[in-house]
């Protein structure tokens, strides 16, 4: 009788997390806590960092193998929820919500600023070449490069198609750098611009009619989808969501897309991406390389956007020059990178408002990252 009790207690102990803990689990749990603290205390992208941070903790609770509760165990609840990430279902739904939230007026009124958004996508292709140089396979390099677009859903979508085994590191890297937009971009912008350039004032954009707002998502989708049909899931949902917003007759659908739907999907994508970073799969030299390349791609994207505007100004007459501070907004972190443009501009001149101008390349960056993902998928998929 006594031996049976002892055996039962020993078996119970073997199933506890204490008996299965390794130092790697502790490191990852601490990382999850850091994400949560940054989201709550610093308020850096809390809607992303808090779910991801808690997911990291959930995914790294030590467990006895075979309990069928882990995210990589077929048929478990977490595994079923993770299929939305692994199969690429969640990102298009998030793009639907983004489209329903986005006002393309700034881009419609100043279409030439779309070129800045295109220039910033050089970060994606620069990181792709660097990843190849670091020994990654072409499909893996493409998935890593997309981090430079500063677009978490696009990074998840592309990595689910090209490099599913690297998805956890790529997704966490992309969302981490999205949260760190003000920290990363501000010093680069100041380094690359002079005080005189930061003081440049731009004329207010023209008013855009409702008809233009309705036509834009239809024409925009047709043009971009014909160029990169492989980007159709993201581009289609983005422009469809925007049409729901601007049509004026589908207000309920637009409110659902930009409210409850995107909130639910963001929660699930953050939690499951966090859970996917199990210590045995995440703590590796490969993950460190991905984080380093992700940071480099973000720096390249910001640099290319700012330098592109500076070069453009060489051909523009006085009075029509662009403020190079809006160049950073070419990445797709909406609206955070545009707010950085505004903040740095107002540090130089408190009366100079760049937000509406920066929103043009910012929303162009959303389209650009989806197009870049389509291009990479077309020749690497």
N, C-alpha and C positions, 0 to 999 in steps of 0.2 A: 504493500500500500504506500509506504513511505517512498520507496524507489520510484513508483509511478508518478507521485507528486513532484519529486525532484526532476524526473525526466520531462514532465510537462512544463516545469518552470524553465528548464534548459532550452526546450524547444521554443517556448514563448520568447526567451531572451534572443534566440537566434533570428527571430522574425522582427525584432525591434530595430529601429534606426541606429540606436547606440552600438549594437553589435556589428553593424555593417558600415559604420562611418569611416571615411578616409579623409586625409587632409584636403584632398581635392573637393570633397563635398563642402567642407567648412569654408574654403576659399570662395566657392561659387555662391554659397548662402550669404556670405559677407558682401559679395558683389551685388546680389539682389537687394540687400538692405541699403547699400550705397545708392542704387538707382531710386529706391523709394524715397530716401532722404532728399536726394537732389530734386525729385518731382514735387515733394511736399514743402520742403524748406526753401529751396531756391526757386521753385515754381518753373523749372525748366521742362517744358512739354509734359506736364503732369498726366495728361490723358494718355500718354504713351509710356512714360517711364514708370509710373506706378503699376499698371498691369504687367509690364515686362519684368519689373523688379520682383513683384510677387510671384510671377510665373517662374522666374529663375529659382526662387526658394522652393516652390512646389516641385519643380523638375529635379531638384537636387536633394530631396529627402531620401536618405539611404534606405533601401528596402531589399528584402530577400527576393532573389529572382524567381519569377514564376507566379507572382501574385496577380498578374494581369491587370495592373492599375497604371503602369508606366506609360508614357506617351509613345514609346516605340514598341509597345506590346500590342500586337494585332487584336482588334476588337475591344480594347479598353475604352472608357469614356473619353479620356484625353486623346487617345489615338484617333477616335472618330472626329473629335473637334479639330484635330490637327490636320485632317484631310483638306480642310478649307484653305490651309496654307500650302500644304504639299501639292495639292492639285491646282492651286492658283484660283480658287473660287472667291476668296475674300477681297483681293486687290481690286477687281473690277467693281465690286459693290462699294468699296470705299471711293473709287473714282466717280461713281454715280453721285454719291453724296458731295464730293468735292465740286463736281460740276454744278450741282444745285445750290452750292454756297458761293460760287465764284461770279464776280462781276467783271466781264471782259471789256467794259467801257473804255478803260485806260488804254488797252491794246487796240481796240477798234479806232479810237481817236488818233492814235499815234502808231500806225502799223509798222513804221520803220524800226521801232524799238524792238520788234520781234527778233531782229538780227542780234541783239545783245543776248537774248535767251538762247539763240543758236550758238553764239560764241562760247557761252558758259558750258555748253555740252562737251567742249574740248576736254574737260576734266574726265569725262567718262572714257573717251578714247585714249587719253594720255595714260590713265590708270590701266586700261586694257593692255597697252604696250608694256608698261612697267611690270604688270603681273606676268606677262609672257617672259620677260627678262628674268623674273624671279623663279621661273620653272613651272608655272601653272600651265595646265592644258588650255588650249584656246577657248573651250566652252567655259571652264572655270574662270579664266581671265575676263571673259565678257560679263559673267555674273558679278565678279568683284568690281569691275569698272563702273557699273551702274550706280555704285554708292556715290560717285561724284555728282550725280543728279540731285542728291539730297532729297530723295523721294522714297520713303520706306515701302509703300505698296508696290511701286514699280520694281524695287530691288527684290522683293519677295516673289513677285510674278515672274521675273526673269530667272532668278536662281532656282525656282521650282521647275523650270523647263530645262535649264542648262546645267545646273550643279546642285541638285537637291541635297547632297551630303554636306554641302557648305552653307546651307540656307540659314542655320542658326547663327553662325558667326557673321554672315553678311547682313542679316536682318538687324541683329543687335548693333552692329557697327553703323548701319545706315541711320537707325533711329537715334543712336547716341550722338552722332554728329549733327543730326537735325536739331536735337535739343541744345547743342553747343554752338549754334549758328552765331549768336552775338560774341561769344568768346573767341571763335576762330576767325571770323571775317573782319571784325573791327580793326585789329592791328595790321592786317594785310592791306586794307583800304587806306589806312593812314600812311603806311609805308610807300604805297604806289602813287599817291596823289600829293600835290603841293597845296599850300594854304590858298593860293589863288584859284586853283581848280575847284577846291571844296566850296568856294564862295560863289561859283557860277549859278546864276538863277535862270530857270527855264520858264517860258511862258505857260500859262495855264492851258491844259488840254481842252479841246472843243467839246461841246455837249453832244452826246450821242443819242440818236432817236431810238424809240422802241422798236421800230421796224428793223433798224440795223442790228439791234441786239437779238432779234428773232432769226434774222437771216444768217448771222455769223455762225452759230453752232451747226447749221445745216451745211453751209458751204465749207466751213472749216473741217467738218468730218469727211465730207466727200473728197476734198483735196488731200488731206493727210492719209486717209485710208487707201486712196489710189496709189500714193507713194509707198506706203508701208502697210500692206494688208495684214501682215503678221502682228501689227500693233492694234488690230481691230478691237479686241476685248477691252483694252484700256481706253482707247480713243473713243470708241462707240459709247461707252458708259459715261465718259467725261462730257462729251457734247450732248448726249441725250439728257443728262442731268441738268445741264445748262439750259436746254430748250424747255424743260419742265419749268424751270424758274422764270424764264423770260417770256414764255408764251402768254402768261396771265390767265390762262384758263385751266391750268393743272396745278393750282396752288397747293392743294392737299397732297398731291404726289410729291411735289418739290419739298414741302415741309417734312414729309415722312422720310424722304431720301437724305436730307441734310440734318435731320434730327434723330428720331429713334433708330432708323436703320443704320446710319453710320456710327452711332454710339454703340449699338450692339456688336457690330462687326469689328470696330476698333478695340472693344473690350476683349473679344474672342481672339483676335489676331495678336494683341499684345500678350495676353496670358499664355497662349499656346506657343508663340515664338519664344517667350521666356522659358517655358517648360522644356523646349527642345534643346536647351543648352545644358544638357547633362554633363557632369564633370568629365566622364570618360570620353565623351565626344568633343567637348568644347575646349578643354585645357590642353592645347597642343601648340606646337610651333606654327602650324598652318593658320590657326586662329590669330596668333600674334601678327603674322604677315598680313592677314586680311585687314586687321585693324590699322596697321601701318599704311597699307596701300589705300585704304578708305580715306584716311586723313590726307594723304598726298593728293588723292583725286579731288577732294573737297577744296584743298588749297589751290590746285591747278584750275579748277572751275572758277573760283573767285578771282584769281589772278587774270585769267583769260578774259573774263567779263569786264573787269576794270580797264585792262590794257587795250581791249578792243575799242572802248569808248574814247580813250585817250588818242588812239590812232585815228579814229573817225573824226575827232575834233580838228585834226591837221588839215582836213579838207572842207571844214565848215567856216563860214565868215563869222566875224564878231557879232554877237547878238543872237546867234543861232546855235552856239556851241552847247553840248550836253554836259551835264555835271557827271564826271566819271564815277561818283559815288553810287550811281544807280546801276553800275556794272555788276556789282556783287549780287544784285537781285535776279540775275539770269538763272541762278539755281532755283530748283522748284520747291524750296521750303516756304510755302505761302502761309501767312503773310510775314513770317518772321524776318526773312532776309530784306524785304521791303522796309520793314520797321527799322532795321539796322541802318539802311540808307538814310532814312529820315533822321534817326538819332545822331549819326555822325555828321550829317549836314547841319543840323541845328546846333551842334557843338561849335561849329565854325561861324554860323550865322543863325541866331535864334529865330529870325523871321523868314528863313528860307525853308519852305516846305517841299520835300521831295517825294513824299509818300505816293501820291497819285501817279507821278512819273515812274517811280520804281515799280509800281504794280504792273505796268505794261510788260517789262521784261520778266517780272516774277511769274505772271500767269502764262507768258510765252514759254517759260522754263518748264512748267507743268506739261504743256503740249510737247515741248522739245524732249523731255526725258522719256515720254511715252514713245515718241518717234524713234529716239535713239535705241530704246529697248527693242522696238520692232525691227530696226536695222540689224542689231546684233543677233536677234533671234532668227532673222531670215538667212544669215550665212553661217551661223553656228549651231542652230537647232537641229 
